[in-house]
């Protein structure tokens, strides 16, 4: 996109005072830009669904086949890092990152088609801000992020673009997520691989990545987790040895441990059932 520039000028001396007071600030001039570049973007907490446009009207109301010159650039009090770009009687609102990227300063000239591209870029930026906020709580899978952005009202094209960007930046990594999830669930949460496999499926992880993640969890780790749970269950179970074996076995199966692993653990516990309590648990 080629950019055509109008006259520059110095920033109004009172603009900083107004900004600190939380008012709308005219930042149309070049002098504002270096300071603006230093601020980090924070996504808005509220927004419209009409392409980031102000009350001056939607992009459809902008005239065709004519050059549109920016007459003012105003910093809004809310949402944060939003700017109202005016073209005489027409106006739209964009995020600071978008404003800087497209050099939207007073005197710059655009066509309607170029502004439509900017509106789409602004939509992607706002969706990206939503995604970062969602990631700020804990890691997510690509599928979870896709669902979340869809719930926030973003269209499929925007969602796909944001998810792709997050993956390129390493902020979404299903392979790493699956590895970390599987290891923690088996070693620290007492879940068997079958349970973890189902969880990862529900999170939209692909079958090859699930297999790789579960393969990275050693049989010894899964056995140790099952044995620890089984010992606790065995101690609290009542009845004859056969009853305790059944109760413990069912408990482990419900936690997602395989039948062969459950049989091994329960058999080992049963073999010590005739010992004294002290000897039994030392052996286990």
C-alpha positions in Angstrom: 0.0 0.0 0.0 1.5 3.3 -1.0 1.1 6.2 1.3 0.7 9.9 0.4 1.6 12.5 3.0 0.3 15.9 3.9 1.9 18.7 5.9 3.4 18.0 9.3 3.7 20.3 12.3 4.5 20.3 16.0 2.4 18.6 18.6 0.0 20.8 20.5 1.7 21.8 23.8 -1.4 21.0 25.8 -1.9 17.5 24.3 0.1 15.7 26.9 -1.7 17.4 29.7 -5.0 16.4 28.2 -3.8 12.8 27.8 -2.9 12.6 31.4 -6.3 14.0 32.4 -7.9 11.2 30.4 -9.5 13.4 27.8 -9.5 12.9 24.0 -6.1 14.0 22.7 -5.3 15.2 19.3 -2.1 13.4 18.3 -2.4 14.2 14.6 1.2 15.6 14.3 4.4 13.7 13.8 5.8 14.7 17.2 3.4 12.2 18.9 4.8 9.2 17.1 8.0 8.3 18.8 6.2 8.3 22.2 3.3 6.3 20.8 5.7 3.6 19.5 7.0 3.1 23.0 3.7 2.1 24.5 2.7 -1.6 24.5 -0.7 -2.6 23.2 -3.4 -3.8 25.5 -6.6 -5.0 24.0 -9.8 -3.1 24.5 -12.2 -4.4 27.1 -15.2 -3.5 24.9 -15.8 -3.1 21.3 -18.4 -2.9 18.5 -18.9 -5.5 15.8 -19.0 -3.1 12.8 -15.4 -3.1 11.9 -14.0 -0.8 14.6 -16.0 2.2 13.4 -17.0 5.3 15.4 -20.4 6.9 15.6 -19.5 8.8 12.4 -20.6 5.8 10.4 -19.4 2.6 8.9 -16.8 2.2 6.2 -19.6 1.6 3.7 -20.5 5.3 4.1 -17.1 6.4 2.9 -17.2 7.7 -0.7 -15.8 5.6 -3.5 -13.2 6.7 -6.1 -11.9 9.6 -4.2 -8.9 10.4 -2.0 -9.6 10.7 1.7 -7.4 13.0 3.7 -7.0 12.6 7.5 -8.1 15.8 9.2 -7.5 14.7 12.8 -6.3 11.8 14.9 -7.7 11.6 18.5 -6.6 9.4 21.3 -9.7 8.0 23.1 -10.0 7.8 26.8 -11.7 4.4 26.5 -11.1 1.7 25.3 -7.3 1.9 25.9 -5.0 2.5 23.0 -7.9 3.3 20.6 -7.8 6.3 18.2 -10.5 8.1 16.2 -9.2 8.9 12.7 -11.3 11.6 11.0 -11.6 12.3 7.3 -13.7 15.4 7.4 -17.3 14.2 8.1 -16.2 10.5 8.1 -14.4 8.7 10.9 -13.2 5.3 12.0 -11.5 3.9 15.1 -8.4 1.8 15.1 -5.9 0.3 17.6 -2.6 2.1 18.2 -0.6 -0.7 16.6 -2.7 -0.4 13.4 -2.4 3.4 13.4 1.4 3.2 13.6 1.7 0.4 11.0 -0.3 2.3 8.4 1.1 5.7 9.4 -2.3 7.3 10.0 -1.3 10.9 10.7 -2.9 14.2 9.9 -2.6 14.9 6.2 -2.1 11.3 5.1 -4.3 10.3 2.1 -6.1 7.0 1.7 -8.6 5.5 -0.6 -11.7 3.6 0.6 -10.2 0.3 -0.5 -7.1 1.0 1.6 -9.3 1.9 4.6 -11.2 -1.4 4.2 -7.9 -3.2 4.5 -7.0 -1.2 7.6 -10.4 -2.0 9.2 -9.7 -5.7 8.6 -6.2 -5.3 10.1 -7.7 -3.6 13.1 -10.2 -6.4 13.6 -7.3 -8.9 13.6 -5.4 -6.8 16.1 -8.4 -6.7 18.5 -8.9 -10.4 18.1 -5.2 -10.9 18.8 -5.6 -8.9 22.0 -8.5 -11.1 23.1 -6.3 -14.1 22.4 -3.4 -12.8 24.5 -5.8 -12.1 27.4 -7.0 -15.7 27.2 -3.5 -17.1 27.1 -2.6 -15.0 30.1 -4.5 -17.3 32.4 -2.8 -20.5 31.3 -1.5 -22.3 28.2 -4.1 -23.3 25.6 -4.4 -25.5 22.6 -5.2 -24.2 19.1 -8.6 -25.8 19.3 -9.4 -24.1 22.6 -8.3 -20.8 21.2 -10.4 -21.2 18.1 -13.5 -21.9 20.3 -12.8 -18.9 22.5 -12.4 -16.4 19.8 -15.5 -17.7 18.1 -17.4 -17.2 21.3 -16.1 -13.7 21.4 -17.8 -13.1 18.0 -14.9 -13.1 15.6 -15.4 -14.5 12.2 -13.7 -17.7 11.0 -11.2 -15.9 8.8 -10.1 -13.6 11.6 -9.8 -16.5 14.0 -7.8 -18.6 11.6 -5.4 -15.6 11.1 -4.9 -15.0 14.8 -4.4 -18.7 15.6 -1.9 -19.0 12.8 0.0 -15.9 14.1 0.1 -17.3 17.6 1.4 -20.6 16.4 4.2 -18.8 14.4 5.1 -16.8 17.5 5.2 -20.0 19.6 2.4 -18.8 21.8 0.3 -21.8 20.7 2.1 -25.1 20.5 0.0 -28.2 20.7 2.9 -30.6 20.7 4.5 -28.9 23.8 1.1 -28.6 25.4 0.4 -32.3 25.0 3.8 -33.3 26.4 3.4 -31.1 29.4 -0.2 -32.1 30.1 0.5 -35.8 29.8 3.5 -35.7 32.1 1.7 -33.7 34.8 -1.5 -35.7 34.7 0.2 -39.0 35.1 3.0 -38.1 37.5 1.2 -35.5 39.7 -2.6 -36.1 39.3 -2.9 -39.8 39.4 -4.3 -40.3 35.9 -3.7 -43.2 33.6 -2.7 -42.8 30.0 -6.2 -43.8 28.8 -7.7 -40.9 30.8 -5.1 -38.5 29.6 -5.7 -39.6 26.0 -9.3 -38.7 26.2 -8.6 -35.4 27.8 -6.2 -34.4 25.0 -8.8 -35.5 22.4 -11.3 -33.2 24.0 -8.7 -30.4 23.8 -8.4 -30.9 20.0 -4.9 -32.4 20.0 -4.2 -34.5 16.9 -3.8 -38.2 17.3 -0.1 -38.3 16.3 0.7 -35.6 18.9 -1.3 -37.5 21.6 0.6 -40.7 20.8 3.9 -38.8 21.0 3.0 -37.2 24.3 1.9 -40.4 25.9 4.9 -42.2 24.6 7.1 -39.7 26.4 5.6 -40.8 29.7 7.5 -43.8 30.8 5.9 -47.1 32.0 7.7 -46.7 35.3 6.1 -43.3 35.9 2.6 -44.6 35.2 3.2 -47.7 37.3 4.5 -45.6 40.2 1.4 -43.4 40.0 -1.0 -46.3 39.9 0.8 -48.1 42.8 0.6 -45.0 45.0 -3.1 -44.7 44.4 -3.7 -48.4 44.8 -1.9 -48.5 48.2 -4.2 -45.7 49.5 -7.3 -47.4 48.2 -6.2 -50.8 49.6 -5.7 -49.4 53.0 -9.2 -47.8 53.2 -11.0 -50.8 51.6 -12.7 -53.4 53.8 -13.6 -57.0 53.4 -11.8 -60.1 52.2 -8.8 -59.9 50.0 -11.0 -60.6 46.9 -13.2 -57.7 47.8 -10.3 -55.4 48.3 -8.8 -56.5 45.0 -12.1 -55.8 43.1 -12.6 -52.4 44.7 -9.0 -51.3 44.1 -9.0 -52.6 40.5 -12.2 -50.8 39.6 -10.9 -47.6 41.2 -7.7 -47.7 39.1 -9.6 -48.6 35.9 -11.8 -45.5 36.4 -8.7 -43.4 36.7 -7.6 -44.5 33.2 -5.0 -47.1 33.9 -4.9 -50.1 31.6 -6.2 -53.5 32.5 -2.7 -55.1 32.4 -1.2 -52.4 34.7 -4.1 -52.7 37.1 -3.8 -56.4 37.3 -0.1 -56.1 38.0 -0.6 -53.6 40.8 -3.5 -55.4 42.5 -1.7 -58.7 42.3 1.3 -57.3 44.1 -0.9 -55.8 46.8 -2.8 -59.0 47.3 0.4 -61.0 47.7 1.2 -59.0 50.7 -2.2 -59.2 52.2 -1.2 -62.1 54.6 1.7 -60.1 56.1 1.7 -58.0 59.1 0.8 -54.4 58.4 4.4 -53.2 59.0 5.9 -55.9 56.8 3.3 -55.5 54.1 3.9 -51.8 53.5 7.6 -52.1 53.7 7.4 -54.7 50.9 5.2 -52.4 48.8 
